[in-house]
Amino acid sequence: MRVSIAAIGRLKSGPEQDLVARYLERARGAGKPLGLTGFDVSEFGEARGDNTAQRKSQEADQLLGACPEGAQIIALDERGRTMTSPDFSKKIGQIRDDGARHTCFIIGGPDGLDASVRKKAHLTLSFSPLTWPHQIVRALLCEQLYRSITIMSGHPYHRE
């Protein structure tokens, strides 16, 4: 199963970008034996609409357009469902085992996600009810994807 991330906001050089790159590289290597590939990121600039609703709608079009037809969409939103790392790992494994060819994670911009994204998402996931900058959310997601792979493979990276 191919895994990708579609995000509003571009990571600039710095610690967040380094962290994302490190976890994605690890995920690519460790994911192959488990049938998990890709780990690509599509970045989009913040929309320039006149109001919040317009910006969110424009960003939704870009984000959903980055997800291939038929992909399982997981939207990151503070109103979403919280999961433990083992539960997240099980969910990724279940999606893969159910035959999904692609899973696309969506990270919104400063205004959040348009309702159309949450409606189309197969899962809306929250890392916390707190509001996080997109750079931090991306690093958290990449770490959790790598952690998920290590849990699936029985690697001691995740300790209970």
Backbone torsions as a table, in degrees:
resi	resn	phi	psi	omega
1	MET	NA	133.6	177.8
2	ARG	-84.3	138.7	179.4
3	VAL	-119.5	132.9	177.0
4	SER	-140.6	163.6	179.0
5	ILE	-126.9	129.9	173.2
6	ALA	-114.9	124.4	-172.3
7	ALA	-138.6	143.6	170.1
8	ILE	-86.1	132.3	-179.5
9	GLY	104.4	137.6	179.9
10	ARG	-104.7	133.1	177.4
11	LEU	-78.2	128.9	175.7
12	LYS	-89.0	163.8	176.5
13	SER	-55.2	137.0	179.3
14	GLY	153.6	-172.1	-173.3
15	PRO	-62.8	-36.0	-179.8
16	GLU	-65.3	-45.6	179.4
17	GLN	-62.3	-41.4	178.4
18	ASP	-62.3	-42.5	-179.9
19	LEU	-65.4	-45.4	178.0
20	VAL	-59.6	-47.8	-179.1
21	ALA	-60.7	-41.4	-179.2
22	ARG	-63.2	-47.4	-178.6
23	TYR	-70.2	-35.3	177.7
24	LEU	-67.8	-39.0	177.4
25	GLU	-63.0	-43.4	177.9
26	ARG	-63.8	-42.0	-179.8
27	ALA	-63.3	-41.4	179.2
28	ARG	-60.1	-45.7	-178.9
29	GLY	-68.7	-46.8	-176.1
30	ALA	-78.7	-23.1	-176.6
31	GLY	-77.8	-28.5	-176.2
32	LYS	-53.2	-49.7	-179.4
33	PRO	-63.5	-18.1	-179.5
34	LEU	-97.3	3.8	-179.6
35	GLY	79.5	21.6	178.6
36	LEU	-111.9	121.2	-174.5
37	THR	-131.8	177.3	174.6
38	GLY	87.8	-94.9	-175.7
39	PHE	57.9	45.7	178.7
40	ASP	-90.5	155.2	178.1
41	VAL	-123.7	128.8	171.5
42	SER	-107.7	120.8	-178.8
43	GLU	-107.3	140.5	178.0
44	PHE	-130.8	141.3	176.5
45	GLY	-69.6	158.2	177.4
46	GLU	-63.1	139.4	179.2
47	ALA	-67.0	156.8	-176.9
48	ARG	-113.8	25.0	-179.4
49	GLY	-59.4	164.0	-176.9
50	ASP	-72.0	-24.7	-178.2
51	ASN	-143.9	171.7	-176.1
52	THR	-58.6	-46.2	-178.0
53	ALA	-60.9	-41.8	180.0
54	GLN	-65.5	-44.0	179.7
55	ARG	-62.9	-45.4	-179.4
56	LYS	-63.3	-38.9	178.8
57	SER	-65.8	-44.5	178.5
58	GLN	-62.3	-43.2	179.4
59	GLU	-66.7	-37.2	178.2
60	ALA	-59.8	-42.7	179.1
61	ASP	-59.6	-43.5	179.8
62	GLN	-66.3	-47.5	-176.6
63	LEU	-64.0	-48.8	-179.5
64	LEU	-67.8	-31.9	177.0
65	GLY	-66.2	-23.2	178.9
66	ALA	-80.5	-12.8	-178.7
67	CYS	-95.5	123.3	-179.1
68	PRO	-61.3	152.9	176.5
69	GLU	-53.7	132.4	178.5
70	GLY	84.4	-2.2	-179.6
71	ALA	-68.3	147.9	169.8
72	GLN	-76.3	124.4	-177.1
73	ILE	-105.5	127.6	175.5
74	ILE	-119.5	112.7	-178.6
75	ALA	-95.4	134.6	176.3
76	LEU	-95.3	121.8	-174.3
77	ASP	-155.6	138.8	-176.9
78	GLU	-62.5	-17.5	177.9
79	ARG	-89.8	3.6	-176.7
80	GLY	-80.4	-174.9	-179.7
81	ARG	-79.1	138.3	174.4
82	THR	-95.4	149.9	-179.6
83	MET	-141.2	154.5	169.0
84	THR	-79.1	164.9	177.3
85	SER	-61.2	-44.2	176.5
86	PRO	-61.8	-37.2	177.2
87	ASP	-66.7	-39.8	177.2
88	PHE	-62.3	-43.1	178.0
89	SER	-60.7	-44.2	177.5
90	LYS	-61.4	-40.0	179.9
91	LYS	-63.5	-44.9	178.1
92	ILE	-61.8	-44.9	177.9
93	GLY	-62.2	-39.8	179.1
94	GLN	-64.7	-44.3	178.4
95	ILE	-59.7	-46.0	178.0
96	ARG	-61.3	-48.0	-176.6
97	ASP	-67.6	-25.3	176.8
98	ASP	-77.7	-1.0	174.4
99	GLY	96.1	10.4	177.8
100	ALA	-63.1	137.6	178.8
101	ARG	-89.9	-22.1	-174.8
102	HIS	-152.0	138.2	170.8
103	THR	-123.7	130.2	-176.7
104	CYS	-119.6	120.0	176.1
105	PHE	-92.6	135.4	-177.4
106	ILE	-118.0	128.9	177.2
107	ILE	-120.4	121.0	-178.3
108	GLY	-80.7	-179.5	-179.9
109	GLY	-94.1	-164.1	-176.2
110	PRO	-61.1	-27.6	179.9
111	ASP	-85.3	-5.5	-178.0
112	GLY	90.3	-168.8	-177.2
113	LEU	-96.5	142.8	172.6
114	ASP	-67.5	149.2	179.5
115	ALA	-57.6	-29.1	-179.9
116	SER	-64.1	-31.2	177.8
117	VAL	-71.1	-47.6	179.7
118	ARG	-62.3	-36.2	179.8
119	LYS	-66.5	-39.4	-178.0
120	LYS	-80.1	-19.3	-177.1
121	ALA	-67.9	140.4	174.5
122	HIS	-78.8	-23.9	177.7
123	LEU	-150.2	135.1	170.8
124	THR	-109.8	120.5	-171.3
125	LEU	-114.8	138.8	176.6
126	SER	-119.8	134.5	172.2
127	PHE	-87.1	-12.9	-179.3
128	SER	174.8	154.9	173.2
129	PRO	-73.5	-7.0	176.3
130	LEU	-71.1	156.9	174.3
131	THR	-92.0	129.5	-178.4
132	TRP	-117.9	146.4	172.1
133	PRO	-64.5	148.5	-176.8
134	HIS	-58.3	-31.9	-180.0
135	GLN	-63.9	-41.4	-179.3
136	ILE	-71.1	-42.2	179.2
137	VAL	-60.4	-42.0	179.9
138	ARG	-62.7	-42.8	177.7
139	ALA	-63.8	-42.7	178.1
140	LEU	-61.6	-44.3	179.9
141	LEU	-62.3	-46.2	-178.8
142	CYS	-63.3	-39.6	176.9
143	GLU	-63.7	-43.5	-179.0
144	GLN	-68.3	-32.7	174.6
145	LEU	-64.3	-45.4	177.3
146	TYR	-63.7	-43.8	178.6
147	ARG	-60.1	-40.9	179.0
148	SER	-58.9	-43.6	179.0
149	ILE	-64.1	-42.9	-179.5
150	THR	-66.3	-35.1	176.6
151	ILE	-64.2	-46.8	179.9
152	MET	-59.7	-35.2	-176.4
153	SER	-89.2	-3.0	179.4
154	GLY	78.5	12.5	178.7
155	HIS	-69.4	144.3	-177.1
156	PRO	-76.9	11.1	178.2
157	TYR	-56.2	-40.5	178.3
158	HIS	-96.9	122.7	-179.2
159	ARG	-113.6	136.1	177.4
160	GLU	-110.4	NA	NA
